[in-house]
């Protein structure tokens, strides 16, 4: 605020000088025409009108260009960091003209804000999306787990947490293979399938039947069908989604019938 007040005082002083120069020109013109050349009233009037017209043209042009210099520098600084303004060079702040302290202060704050915004944008770009408040993900009546490109669990809905009997803080942020001990009936397991599609396919869908889950500390062995959706380079960071379709009762009956 002190810099602004100093700038206002500088503008006031320079406007005073400009008005003083205008009056001095008129007075000097009258004195020269009347006392030196000793011409008549009509020629004096014509001379005064000519000097007035010249002052009306030259003084506003000069004063506007001079007094708006701080605004031009600040505007140039804004355009310099604006992403859609093209290649605008940074303003030259070496010239200590009117409002120099205010311009330096404002431009410094503009650059600082630009750095903060850039940091926030980078953090938001690198940070995976958040599904904790997503209605569909939470209301889905099936166990759902979402993985990033490193197979780290980004999200597990309440149905999944109840199904695997784990707390959210023990699940989210963990590698999926340390949380889910899955047994498949074929050699094409989840990790083998993901390794293959990451090399060859940007988008893929896969389903498995009769998958078993071993839960540490529990005698239960859930049996289910597993559906997987893979999307390489997902902008939200959700690379793989797994959905469980519980078939424990049906598959247990089949196993008992086969045993019998």
DRENTIRO-110613 format. One record per atom (N, C-alpha, C): atom name; x, y, z. Coordinates in Angstrom, 3 decimals, padded with zeros to 6 digits. Layout:
   atom       east      north         up
     CA          X          Y          Z
...
END
This chain:
   atom       east      north         up
      N    000.827   -001.201    000.000
     CA    000.000    000.000    000.000
      C    000.863    001.253    000.000
      N    002.027    001.223    000.674
     CA    002.923    002.373    000.679
      C    003.417    002.671   -000.726
      N    003.700    001.623   -001.495
     CA    004.135    001.816   -002.872
      C    003.044    002.462   -003.711
      N    001.801    002.072   -003.471
     CA    000.681    002.668   -004.202
      C    000.536    004.144   -003.861
      N    000.632    004.480   -002.582
     CA    000.528    005.878   -002.176
      C    001.664    006.708   -002.776
      N    002.854    006.118   -002.817
     CA    003.982    006.824   -003.423
      C    003.736    007.056   -004.908
      N    003.148    006.047   -005.587
     CA    002.840    006.199   -007.009
      C    001.790    007.280   -007.232
      N    000.769    007.313   -006.395
     CA   -000.282    008.342   -006.518
      C    000.322    009.734   -006.344
      N    001.224    009.890   -005.395
     CA    001.875    011.188   -005.174
      C    002.731    011.577   -006.373
      N    003.415    010.595   -006.961
     CA    004.228    010.882   -008.142
      C    003.360    011.340   -009.305
      N    002.212    010.673   -009.501
     CA    001.289    011.083   -010.568
      C    000.768    012.492   -010.306
      N    000.416    012.792   -009.061
     CA   -000.080    014.128   -008.691
      C    000.968    015.198   -008.999
      N    002.201    014.933   -008.615
     CA    003.263    015.920   -008.832
      C    003.515    016.142   -010.315
      N    003.477    015.091   -011.096
     CA    003.753    015.225   -012.529
      C    002.597    015.873   -013.277
      N    001.373    015.621   -012.843
     CA    000.239    016.333   -013.437
      C    000.306    017.827   -013.126
      N    000.738    018.143   -011.936
     CA    000.914    019.555   -011.570
      C    001.946    020.216   -012.480
      N    003.052    019.510   -012.746
     CA    004.098    020.050   -013.616
      C    003.569    020.213   -015.036
      N    002.770    019.252   -015.517
     CA    002.232    019.325   -016.874
      C    001.308    020.534   -017.033
      N    000.427    020.722   -016.052
     CA   -000.467    021.892   -016.095
      C    000.343    023.178   -016.017
      N    001.387    023.180   -015.186
     CA    002.244    024.358   -015.063
      C    002.948    024.668   -016.378
      N    003.420    023.625   -017.076
     CA    004.075    023.824   -018.364
      C    003.100    024.397   -019.381
      N    001.868    023.905   -019.375
     CA    000.855    024.404   -020.302
      C    000.597    025.896   -020.074
      N    000.422    026.268   -018.825
     CA    000.183    027.693   -018.507
      C    001.411    028.545   -018.826
      N    002.599    027.964   -018.588
     CA    003.824    028.720   -018.874
      C    003.982    028.956   -020.365
      N    003.602    027.973   -021.192
     CA    003.676    028.161   -022.634
      C    002.751    029.278   -023.103
      N    001.544    029.282   -022.574
     CA    000.592    030.332   -022.955
      C    001.087    031.710   -022.516
      N    001.617    031.783   -021.306
     CA    002.118    033.062   -020.791
      C    003.331    033.533   -021.594
      N    004.220    032.571   -021.903
     CA    005.413    032.940   -022.678
      C    005.032    033.394   -024.073
      N    004.027    032.742   -024.677
     CA    003.582    033.129   -026.016
      C    003.000    034.541   -026.001
      N    002.172    034.812   -025.008
     CA    001.584    036.164   -024.905
      C    002.668    037.218   -024.706
      N    003.628    036.938   -023.823
     CA    004.691    037.907   -023.536
      C    005.525    038.152   -024.793
      N    005.847    037.086   -025.536
     CA    006.683    037.232   -026.724
      C    005.966    038.032   -027.797
      N    004.677    037.723   -028.010
     CA    003.923    038.423   -029.048
      C    003.635    039.857   -028.684
      N    003.381    040.106   -027.404
     CA    002.977    041.446   -026.987
      C    004.173    042.336   -026.679
      N    005.158    041.852   -025.954
     CA    006.262    042.685   -025.482
      C    007.458    042.690   -026.426
      N    007.680    041.544   -027.096
     CA    008.854    041.475   -027.961
      C    008.509    041.888   -029.388
      N    007.492    041.216   -029.972
     CA    007.109    041.527   -031.346
      C    006.159    042.708   -031.429
      N    005.446    042.970   -030.348
     CA    004.500    044.100   -030.251
      C    003.488    044.066   -031.401
      N    002.901    042.875   -031.618
     CA    001.881    042.742   -032.658
      C    000.513    043.093   -032.075
      N   -000.477    043.156   -032.932
     CA   -001.801    043.525   -032.509
      C   -002.539    042.392   -031.796
      N   -003.735    042.746   -031.321
     CA   -004.535    041.805   -030.528
      C   -004.917    040.569   -031.342
      N   -005.267    040.752   -032.621
     CA   -005.714    039.632   -033.447
      C   -004.607    038.611   -033.626
      N   -003.384    039.084   -033.927
     CA   -002.271    038.156   -034.084
      C   -001.913    037.479   -032.764
      N   -002.064    038.215   -031.654
     CA   -001.817    037.607   -030.340
      C   -002.824    036.477   -030.080
      N   -004.087    036.747   -030.437
     CA   -005.121    035.744   -030.221
      C   -004.859    034.502   -031.083
      N   -004.482    034.747   -032.360
     CA   -004.180    033.620   -033.245
      C   -003.006    032.813   -032.697
      N   -002.008    033.477   -032.188
     CA   -000.839    032.793   -031.644
      C   -001.210    031.969   -030.413
      N   -002.034    032.554   -029.544
     CA   -002.459    031.821   -028.349
      C   -003.280    030.577   -028.708
      N   -004.150    030.708   -029.720
     CA   -004.943    029.551   -030.151
      C   -004.034    028.462   -030.704
      N   -003.035    028.855   -031.485
     CA   -002.111    027.876   -032.054
      C   -001.328    027.155   -030.957
      N   -000.838    027.905   -029.983
     CA   -000.099    027.286   -028.880
      C   -001.018    026.379   -028.062
      N   -002.263    026.783   -027.865
     CA   -003.220    025.960   -027.120
      C   -003.496    024.649   -027.838
      N   -003.678    024.737   -029.177
     CA   -003.922    023.508   -029.944
      C   -002.714    022.571   -029.880
      N   -001.519    023.176   -029.969
     CA   -000.314    022.361   -029.858
      C   -000.226    021.690   -028.486
      N   -000.553    022.437   -027.430
     CA   -000.515    021.874   -026.076
      C   -001.550    020.775   -025.911
      N   -002.749    020.977   -026.495
     CA   -003.793    019.960   -026.398
      C   -003.398    018.663   -027.106
      N   -002.555    018.765   -028.126
     CA   -002.118    017.567   -028.833
      C   -000.890    016.932   -028.182
      N    000.101    017.761   -027.882
     CA    001.388    017.208   -027.435
      C    001.389    016.811   -025.968
      N    000.834    017.642   -025.082
     CA    000.883    017.336   -023.649
      C    000.098    016.066   -023.294
      N   -001.148    015.864   -023.781
     CA   -001.829    014.592   -023.475
      C   -001.080    013.373   -024.011
      N   -000.519    013.497   -025.232
     CA    000.230    012.372   -025.800
      C    001.447    012.032   -024.948
      N    002.209    013.031   -024.563
     CA    003.412    012.813   -023.777
      C    003.070    012.320   -022.372
      N    002.089    012.969   -021.725
     CA    001.764    012.613   -020.345
      C    001.137    011.219   -020.267
      N    000.290    010.868   -021.239
     CA   -000.330    009.540   -021.224
      C    000.716    008.443   -021.376
      N    001.626    008.625   -022.331
     CA    002.675    007.637   -022.551
      C    003.571    007.512   -021.320
      N    003.810    008.602   -020.659
     CA    004.707    008.599   -019.494
      C    004.019    008.044   -018.259
      N    002.773    008.495   -017.998
     CA    002.087    008.115   -016.772
      C    001.552    006.679   -016.809
      N    001.314    006.145   -018.010
     CA    000.801    004.764   -018.101
      C    001.918    003.728   -018.217
      N    003.164    004.154   -018.117
     CA    004.279    003.216   -018.196
      C    004.186    002.096   -017.152
      N    003.854    002.379   -015.874
     CA    003.719    001.289   -014.886
      C    002.649    000.274   -015.276
      N    001.521    000.757   -015.779
     CA    000.452   -000.151   -016.189
      C    000.905   -001.033   -017.352
      N    001.645   -000.455   -018.290
     CA    002.137   -001.237   -019.430
      C    003.091   -002.343   -018.975
      N    003.962   -002.043   -018.019
     CA    004.916   -003.041   -017.536
      C    004.199   -004.184   -016.809
      N    003.214   -003.824   -015.981
     CA    002.463   -004.854   -015.263
      C    001.670   -005.709   -016.243
      N    001.044   -005.093   -017.221
     CA    000.285   -005.832   -018.223
      C    001.195   -006.754   -019.025
      N    002.393   -006.292   -019.349
     CA    003.346   -007.123   -020.075
      C    003.772   -008.320   -019.237
      N    003.930   -008.125   -017.918
     CA    004.287   -009.238   -017.031
      C    003.184   -010.281   -016.998
      N    001.934   -009.831   -016.978
     CA    000.797   -010.766   -016.972
      C    000.751   -011.551   -018.278
      N    000.937   -010.867   -019.404
     CA    000.916   -011.552   -020.697
      C    002.103   -012.502   -020.837
      N    003.214   -012.167   -020.192
     CA    004.411   -013.008   -020.284
      C    004.171   -014.402   -019.697
      N    003.363   -014.480   -018.633
     CA    003.108   -015.770   -017.985
      C    001.782   -016.376   -018.399
      N    000.975   -015.634   -019.171
     CA   -000.322   -016.172   -019.597
      C   -000.098   -017.272   -020.627
      N   -000.742   -018.443   -020.470
     CA   -000.497   -019.549   -021.394
      C   -001.031   -019.325   -022.794
      N   -002.021   -018.430   -022.949
     CA   -002.647   -018.243   -024.255
      C   -002.287   -016.912   -024.900
      N   -001.241   -016.245   -024.402
     CA   -000.895   -014.922   -024.915
      C    000.242   -014.960   -025.930
      N    000.777   -016.125   -026.220
     CA    001.883   -016.204   -027.154
      C    003.214   -015.888   -026.483
      N    004.217   -015.635   -027.323
     CA    005.568   -015.378   -026.824
      C    005.746   -013.896   -026.528
      N    005.273   -013.462   -025.378
     CA    005.437   -012.073   -024.945
      C    006.649   -011.997   -024.034
      N    007.630   -011.157   -024.347
     CA    008.834   -011.090   -023.503
      C    008.528   -010.502   -022.139
      N    009.375   -010.823   -021.187
     CA    009.225   -010.261   -019.844
      C    009.537   -008.766   -019.868
      N    008.877   -007.988   -019.028
     CA    009.131   -006.541   -019.016
      C    010.522   -006.216   -018.482
      N    011.096   -005.143   -019.007
     CA    012.402   -004.667   -018.545
      C    012.169   -003.721   -017.366
      N    012.572   -004.150   -016.195
     CA    012.320   -003.374   -014.975
      C    013.554   -002.614   -014.498
      N    014.536   -002.457   -015.365
     CA    015.753   -001.763   -014.964
      C    015.564   -000.248   -014.910
      N    014.697    000.266   -015.794
     CA    014.477    001.713   -015.847
      C    013.663    002.155   -014.627
      N    014.254    002.972   -013.780
     CA    013.582    003.428   -012.563
      C    012.754    004.670   -012.863
      N    011.639    004.439   -013.563
     CA    010.752    005.540   -013.877
      C    009.686    005.715   -012.811
      N    008.591    006.348   -013.205
     CA    007.499    006.602   -012.278
      C    006.891    005.285   -011.794
      N    006.637    005.185   -010.507
     CA    006.027    004.005   -009.934
      C    006.910    002.772   -009.969
      N    008.221    002.941   -010.018
     CA    009.125    001.801   -010.157
      C    008.985    000.816   -009.005
      N    008.907    001.330   -007.776
     CA    008.786    000.442   -006.606
      C    007.483   -000.345   -006.650
      N    006.380    000.316   -007.033
     CA    005.090   -000.364   -007.102
      C    005.109   -001.439   -008.187
      N    005.686   -001.115   -009.345
     CA    005.748   -002.082   -010.441
      C    006.567   -003.304   -010.029
      N    007.725   -003.076   -009.404
     CA    008.557   -004.192   -008.961
      C    007.795   -005.080   -007.982
      N    007.055   -004.461   -007.061
     CA    006.316   -005.218   -006.050
      C    005.188   -006.028   -006.685
      N    004.415   -005.404   -007.577
     CA    003.277   -006.081   -008.198
      C    003.750   -007.199   -009.122
      N    004.762   -006.925   -009.942
     CA    005.272   -007.948   -010.855
      C    005.839   -009.133   -010.083
      N    006.518   -008.844   -008.979
     CA    007.042   -009.930   -008.141
      C    005.918   -010.810   -007.623
      N    004.812   -010.189   -007.188
     CA    003.668   -010.965   -006.701
      C    003.019   -011.751   -007.840
      N    002.974   -011.174   -009.033
     CA    002.396   -011.876   -010.185
      C    003.193   -013.134   -010.483
      N    004.528   -013.016   -010.477
     CA    005.369   -014.181   -010.745
      C    005.242   -015.224   -009.640
      N    005.136   -014.774   -008.394
     CA    004.973   -015.722   -007.288
      C    003.664   -016.478   -007.407
      N    002.588   -015.762   -007.740
     CA    001.293   -016.424   -007.914
      C    001.334   -017.409   -009.075
      N    002.038   -017.043   -010.141
     CA    002.154   -017.954   -011.284
      C    002.882   -019.224   -010.880
      N    003.929   -019.091   -010.063
     CA    004.665   -020.272   -009.604
      C    003.786   -021.150   -008.725
      N    002.967   -020.514   -007.857
     CA    002.069   -021.282   -006.992
      C    001.045   -022.037   -007.821
      N    000.445   -021.344   -008.798
     CA   -000.555   -021.986   -009.652
      C    000.065   -023.137   -010.437
      N    001.280   -022.919   -010.948
     CA    001.962   -023.974   -011.698
      C    002.227   -025.181   -010.809
      N    002.636   -024.920   -009.551
     CA    002.877   -026.027   -008.629
      C    001.611   -026.787   -008.300
      N    000.514   -026.042   -008.115
     CA   -000.768   -026.694   -007.825
      C   -001.225   -027.534   -009.018
      N   -001.063   -026.990   -010.221
     CA   -001.476   -027.728   -011.410
      C   -000.647   -028.997   -011.589
      N    000.665   -028.903   -011.328
     CA    001.506   -030.088   -011.444
      C    001.123   -031.129   -010.406
      N    000.857   -030.647   -009.179
     CA    000.469   -031.593   -008.131
      C   -000.857   -032.262   -008.457
      N   -001.805   -031.450   -008.971
     CA   -003.108   -032.021   -009.327
      C   -002.989   -032.992   -010.497
      N   -002.059   -032.687   -011.416
     CA   -001.872   -033.567   -012.564
      C   -001.246   -034.891   -012.160
      N   -000.313   -034.817   -011.224
     CA    000.389   -036.029   -010.797
      C   -000.386   -036.815   -009.743
      N   -001.325   -036.164   -009.079
     CA   -002.071   -036.833   -008.026
      C   -003.227   -037.635   -008.610
      N   -003.362   -038.889   -008.259
     CA   -004.483   -039.678   -008.790
      C   -005.822   -039.095   -008.352
      N   -006.863   -039.410   -009.126
     CA   -008.184   -038.939   -008.777
      C   -008.702   -039.554   -007.492
      N   -009.740   -038.963   -006.957
     CA   -010.313   -039.412   -005.685
      C   -011.719   -039.935   -005.934
      N   -011.944   -041.201   -005.557
     CA   -013.262   -041.820   -005.733
      C   -014.034   -041.939   -004.425
      N   -013.500   -041.401   -003.345
     CA   -014.141   -041.583   -002.045
      C   -015.520   -040.933   -001.985
      N   -015.757   -039.930   -002.837
     CA   -017.068   -039.270   -002.843
      C   -017.845   -039.543   -004.130
      N   -017.379   -040.506   -004.905
     CA   -018.074   -040.860   -006.140
      C   -019.269   -041.748   -005.816
      N   -020.453   -041.309   -006.227
     CA   -021.680   -042.022   -005.873
      C   -021.704   -043.418   -006.479
      N   -021.350   -043.549   -007.758
     CA   -021.427   -044.844   -008.432
      C   -020.473   -045.841   -007.793
      N   -019.237   -045.401   -007.557
     CA   -018.241   -046.309   -006.981
      C   -018.651   -046.784   -005.596
      N   -019.226   -045.902   -004.801
     CA   -019.601   -046.275   -003.443
      C   -020.937   -047.007   -003.379
      N   -021.833   -046.709   -004.309
     CA   -023.148   -047.345   -004.282
      C   -023.178   -048.662   -005.042
      N   -022.129   -048.983   -005.770
     CA   -022.087   -050.245   -006.509
      C   -022.252   -051.418   -005.543
      N   -023.242   -052.286   -005.755
     CA   -023.490   -053.387   -004.807
      C   -022.561   -054.575   -005.015
      N   -021.380   -054.322   -005.510
     CA   -020.390   -055.359   -005.741
      C   -019.047   -054.872   -005.216
      N   -018.201   -055.767   -004.769
     CA   -016.859   -055.358   -004.339
      C   -016.064   -054.780   -005.511
      N   -015.503   -053.600   -005.305
     CA   -014.761   -052.902   -006.350
      C   -013.438   -052.420   -005.785
      N   -012.379   -052.615   -006.559
     CA   -011.068   -052.095   -006.190
      C   -010.446   -051.465   -007.427
      N   -009.777   -050.313   -007.228
     CA   -009.168   -049.570   -008.336
      C   -007.672   -049.473   -008.087
      N   -006.879   -049.742   -009.136
     CA   -005.422   -049.759   -009.037
      C   -004.810   -048.696   -009.939
      N   -003.608   -048.233   -009.560
     CA   -002.872   -047.348   -010.441
      C   -001.900   -048.164   -011.289
      N   -000.996   -047.493   -011.992
     CA   -000.104   -048.193   -012.910
      C    000.955   -049.026   -012.201
      N    001.111   -048.821   -010.888
     CA    002.070   -049.637   -010.126
      C    001.363   -050.722   -009.334
      N    000.088   -050.960   -009.626
     CA   -000.721   -051.970   -008.936
      C   -000.965   -051.614   -007.471
      N   -000.876   -050.330   -007.164
     CA   -001.216   -049.854   -005.825
      C   -002.711   -049.572   -005.762
      N   -003.339   -049.954   -004.673
     CA   -004.781   -049.758   -004.522
      C   -005.075   -048.287   -004.241
      N   -005.819   -047.661   -005.151
     CA   -006.230   -046.272   -004.969
      C   -007.573   -046.151   -004.257
      N   -008.428   -047.151   -004.458
     CA   -009.781   -047.079   -003.887
      C   -010.338   -048.485   -003.746
      N   -011.018   -048.702   -002.628
     CA   -011.780   -049.942   -002.406
      C   -013.088   -049.535   -001.746
      N   -014.214   -049.913   -002.359
     CA   -015.489   -049.504   -001.780
      C   -015.810   -050.339   -000.527
      N   -016.872   -049.953    000.153
     CA   -017.224   -050.602    001.414
      C   -017.515   -052.081    001.210
      N   -018.127   -052.442    000.089
     CA   -018.421   -053.850   -000.189
      C   -017.130   -054.665   -000.287
      N   -016.102   -054.067   -000.903
     CA   -014.828   -054.772   -001.015
      C   -014.154   -054.910    000.352
      N   -014.161   -053.853    001.138
     CA   -013.525   -053.917    002.451
      C   -014.201   -054.968    003.334
      N   -015.526   -055.022    003.265
     CA   -016.238   -056.044    004.048
      C   -015.949   -057.447    003.501
      N   -015.810   -057.564    002.206
     CA   -015.599   -058.864    001.582
      C   -014.242   -059.457    001.956
      N   -013.219   -058.604    001.992
     CA   -011.877   -059.105    002.299
      C   -011.528   -058.951    003.777
      N   -012.486   -058.375    004.542
     CA   -012.328   -058.235    006.000
      C   -011.065   -057.445    006.370
      N   -010.931   -056.276    005.744
     CA   -009.799   -055.394    006.029
      C   -010.298   -053.970    006.187
      N   -009.587   -053.198    007.001
     CA   -009.911   -051.787    007.181
      C   -009.385   -050.977    005.995
      N   -009.959   -049.818    005.785
     CA   -009.559   -048.992    004.643
      C   -008.091   -048.575    004.742
      N   -007.642   -048.185    005.952
     CA   -006.257   -047.740    006.097
      C   -005.257   -048.886    005.947
      N   -005.734   -050.129    005.985
     CA   -004.865   -051.280    005.757
      C   -004.931   -051.769    004.304
      N   -005.756   -051.096    003.511
     CA   -005.978   -051.541    002.133
      C   -005.510   -050.506    001.121
      N   -006.054   -049.294    001.217
     CA   -005.706   -048.239    000.267
      C   -004.246   -047.839    000.458
      N   -003.549   -047.750   -000.659
     CA   -002.129   -047.410   -000.620
      C   -001.220   -048.620   -000.587
      N   -001.803   -049.812   -000.510
     CA   -001.021   -051.048   -000.482
      C   -001.001   -051.689   -001.869
      N    000.025   -052.484   -002.120
     CA    000.077   -053.240   -003.367
      C   -001.031   -054.292   -003.368
      N   -001.695   -054.452   -004.482
     CA   -002.854   -055.333   -004.549
      C   -002.492   -056.781   -004.205
      N   -001.274   -057.190   -004.549
     CA   -000.910   -058.588   -004.316
      C   -000.550   -058.867   -002.859
      N   -000.320   -057.814   -002.077
     CA   -000.119   -058.007   -000.638
      C   -001.454   -058.000    000.105
      N   -002.489   -057.477   -000.546
     CA   -003.814   -057.410    000.071
      C   -004.677   -058.584   -000.362
      N   -004.620   -058.927   -001.640
     CA   -005.470   -059.982   -002.191
      C   -004.628   -061.203   -002.547
      N   -004.850   -062.292   -001.837
     CA   -004.175   -063.565   -002.138
      C   -005.120   -064.389   -003.002
      N   -004.990   -064.225   -004.312
     CA   -005.929   -064.824   -005.251
      C   -005.372   -066.117   -005.828
      N   -006.260   -067.081   -006.027
     CA   -005.899   -068.347   -006.660
      C   -006.767   -068.534   -007.892
      N   -006.112   -068.762   -009.042
     CA   -006.817   -068.911   -010.299
      C   -006.752   -070.371   -010.764
      N   -007.719   -070.774   -011.555
     CA   -007.757   -072.140   -012.051
      C   -006.898   -072.350   -013.277
      N   -006.324   -071.276   -013.842
     CA   -005.471   -071.364   -015.026
      C   -004.168   -070.623   -014.759
      N   -003.253   -070.738   -015.709
     CA   -001.976   -070.027   -015.585
      C   -002.105   -068.543   -015.905
      N   -003.198   -068.155   -016.549
     CA   -003.400   -066.747   -016.879
      C   -003.975   -066.013   -015.656
      N   -003.101   -065.684   -014.765
     CA   -003.512   -065.001   -013.544
      C   -003.652   -063.500   -013.801
      N   -004.073   -062.780   -012.789
     CA   -004.250   -061.341   -012.935
      C   -002.934   -060.646   -013.259
      N   -001.871   -060.966   -012.531
     CA   -000.597   -060.298   -012.782
      C   -000.031   -060.655   -014.150
      N   -000.232   -061.896   -014.600
     CA    000.244   -062.282   -015.928
      C   -000.528   -061.542   -017.013
      N   -001.838   -061.422   -016.835
     CA   -002.663   -060.711   -017.813
      C   -002.288   -059.236   -017.880
      N   -002.091   -058.600   -016.716
     CA   -001.712   -057.189   -016.707
      C   -000.349   -056.972   -017.361
      N    000.594   -057.858   -017.105
     CA    001.909   -057.732   -017.728
      C    001.804   -057.810   -019.245
      N    000.902   -058.653   -019.751
     CA    000.751   -058.807   -021.199
      C    000.079   -057.592   -021.826
      N   -001.018   -057.090   -021.222
     CA   -001.748   -055.979   -021.839
      C   -000.968   -054.679   -021.742
      N   -000.148   -054.522   -020.725
     CA    000.646   -053.302   -020.614
      C    001.675   -053.179   -021.735
      N    002.044   -054.293   -022.306
     CA    002.997   -054.280   -023.405
      C    002.315   -054.076   -024.752
      N    001.092   -054.566   -024.902
     CA    000.502   -054.661   -026.233
      C   -000.832   -053.952   -026.418
      N   -001.554   -053.649   -025.342
     CA   -002.920   -053.144   -025.518
      C   -003.182   -051.969   -024.583
      N   -003.661   -050.848   -025.112
     CA   -003.962   -049.704   -024.258
      C   -005.241   -049.886   -023.443
      N   -006.178   -050.655   -023.972
     CA   -007.442   -050.909   -023.281
      C   -007.753   -052.399   -023.399
      N   -008.176   -053.006   -022.285
     CA   -008.472   -054.441   -022.319
      C   -009.470   -054.794   -021.228
      N   -010.217   -055.883   -021.478
     CA   -011.193   -056.403   -020.516
      C   -010.950   -057.907   -020.380
      N   -011.075   -058.393   -019.158
     CA   -010.836   -059.813   -018.906
      C   -011.756   -060.286   -017.793
      N   -012.177   -061.545   -017.883
     CA   -013.014   -062.141   -016.845
      C   -012.470   -063.525   -016.493
      N   -012.530   -063.849   -015.209
     CA   -012.117   -065.166   -014.720
      C   -013.265   -065.783   -013.921
      N   -013.379   -067.071   -013.973
     CA   -014.361   -067.787   -013.166
      C   -013.643   -068.598   -012.092
      N   -014.370   -068.854   -011.028
     CA   -013.904   -069.722   -009.937
      C   -012.560   -069.263   -009.347
      N   -012.493   -067.976   -009.048
     CA   -011.307   -067.442   -008.381
      C   -011.503   -067.597   -006.881
      N   -010.433   -067.950   -006.193
     CA   -010.492   -068.125   -004.738
      C   -009.674   -067.031   -004.059
      N   -010.137   -066.643   -002.899
     CA   -009.453   -065.619   -002.113
      C   -009.132   -066.177   -000.740
      N   -007.868   -066.159   -000.386
     CA   -007.450   -066.571    000.955
      C   -007.353   -065.341    001.844
      N   -008.045   -065.382    002.968
     CA   -008.064   -064.252    003.894
      C   -007.281   -064.630    005.134
      N   -006.247   -063.853    005.429
     CA   -005.418   -064.131    006.599
      C   -006.248   -063.979    007.873
      N   -006.150   -064.974    008.739
     CA   -006.867   -064.920    009.999
      C   -008.310   -065.327    009.912
      N   -008.732   -065.869    008.766
     CA   -010.120   -066.279    008.592
      C   -010.157   -067.650    007.933
      N   -011.101   -068.479    008.387
     CA   -011.260   -069.810    007.799
      C   -012.063   -069.769    006.512
      N   -012.698   -068.619    006.224
     CA   -013.508   -068.496    005.015
      C   -012.616   -068.395    003.784
      N   -013.087   -069.004    002.709
     CA   -012.401   -068.905    001.415
      C   -013.428   -068.495    000.369
      N   -013.636   -067.208    000.193
     CA   -014.623   -066.767   -000.792
      C   -014.260   -067.228   -002.191
      N   -015.292   -067.568   -002.948
     CA   -015.133   -067.976   -004.342
      C   -015.975   -067.040   -005.198
      N   -015.400   -066.578   -006.272
     CA   -016.101   -065.546   -007.039
      C   -015.602   -065.547   -008.479
      N   -016.374   -064.854   -009.316
     CA   -015.928   -064.541   -010.668
      C   -015.312   -063.134   -010.636
      N   -014.262   -062.940   -011.376
     CA   -013.526   -061.675   -011.361
      C   -013.576   -061.035   -012.733
      N   -013.925   -059.745   -012.770
     CA   -013.908   -058.972   -014.014
      C   -012.895   -057.840   -013.855
      N   -012.070   -057.666   -014.880
     CA   -011.033   -056.634   -014.838
      C   -011.149   -055.742   -016.061
      N   -010.955   -054.446   -015.826
     CA   -010.937   -053.459   -016.917
      C   -009.617   -052.706   -016.832
      N   -008.887   -052.638   -017.954
     CA   -007.581   -051.990   -017.992
      C   -007.617   -050.816   -018.963
      N   -007.113   -049.664   -018.530
     CA   -007.088   -048.461   -019.361
      C   -005.751   -047.769   -019.151
      N   -004.844   -047.975   -020.077
     CA   -003.497   -047.420   -019.941
      C   -003.507   -045.898   -020.095
      N   -002.798   -045.214   -019.215
     CA   -002.702   -043.760   -019.303
      C   -003.975   -043.039   -018.933
      N   -004.812   -043.645   -018.106
     CA   -006.039   -042.973   -017.677
      C   -005.697   -041.635   -017.020
      N   -006.334   -040.524   -017.447
     CA   -005.964   -039.208   -016.911
      C   -006.192   -039.070   -015.415
      N   -007.093   -039.866   -014.848
     CA   -007.335   -039.809   -013.416
      C   -006.400   -040.729   -012.638
      N   -005.614   -041.514   -013.337
     CA   -004.716   -042.448   -012.670
      C   -005.348   -043.789   -012.370
      N   -006.609   -043.996   -012.784
     CA   -007.302   -045.261   -012.527
      C   -006.981   -046.234   -013.669
      N   -005.893   -046.972   -013.549
     CA   -005.481   -047.823   -014.654
      C   -006.236   -049.148   -014.704
      N   -006.486   -049.755   -013.550
     CA   -007.140   -051.066   -013.528
      C   -008.281   -051.060   -012.514
      N   -009.414   -051.610   -012.921
     CA   -010.560   -051.776   -012.031
      C   -010.908   -053.248   -011.935
      N   -011.111   -053.723   -010.713
     CA   -011.469   -055.118   -010.478
      C   -012.819   -055.175   -009.778
      N   -013.700   -056.021   -010.284
     CA   -015.027   -056.204   -009.689
      C   -015.210   -057.680   -009.368
      N   -015.647   -057.964   -008.134
     CA   -015.873   -059.347   -007.686
      C   -017.361   -059.673   -007.753
      N   -017.667   -060.849   -008.300
     CA   -019.038   -061.357   -008.319
      C   -019.050   -062.613   -007.445
      N   -019.521   -062.481   -006.238
     CA   -019.433   -063.589   -005.279
      C   -020.279   -064.785   -005.743
      N   -019.665   -065.954   -005.778
     CA   -020.341   -067.216   -006.126
      C   -019.987   -068.291   -005.100
      N   -019.701   -067.866   -003.880
     CA   -019.240   -068.807   -002.869
      C   -020.239   -069.939   -002.660
      N   -021.492   -069.614   -002.507
     CA   -022.509   -070.640   -002.241
      C   -022.626   -071.612   -003.411
      N   -022.728   -071.093   -004.626
     CA   -022.913   -071.956   -005.793
      C   -021.690   -072.825   -006.038
      N   -020.498   -072.242   -005.959
     CA   -019.298   -073.022   -006.222
      C   -019.016   -074.033   -005.109
      N   -019.411   -073.705   -003.882
     CA   -019.237   -074.659   -002.784
      C   -020.137   -075.867   -002.987
      N   -021.372   -075.650   -003.452
     CA   -022.267   -076.769   -003.747
      C   -021.707   -077.633   -004.867
      N   -021.126   -076.982   -005.885
     CA   -020.539   -077.754   -006.977
      C   -019.380   -078.596   -006.470
      N   -018.555   -078.015   -005.585
     CA   -017.412   -078.743   -005.062
      C   -017.867   -079.929   -004.217
      N   -018.930   -079.711   -003.440
     CA   -019.452   -080.798   -002.611
      C   -020.033   -081.913   -003.484
      N   -020.706   -081.547   -004.561
     CA   -021.295   -082.553   -005.452
      C   -020.196   -083.378   -006.120
      N   -019.109   -082.683   -006.529
     CA   -018.019   -083.402   -007.146
      C   -017.346   -084.337   -006.144
      N   -017.187   -083.871   -004.901
     CA   -016.579   -084.705   -003.883
      C   -017.437   -085.928   -003.589
      N   -018.767   -085.716   -003.564
     CA   -019.673   -086.827   -003.294
      C   -019.608   -087.875   -004.412
END
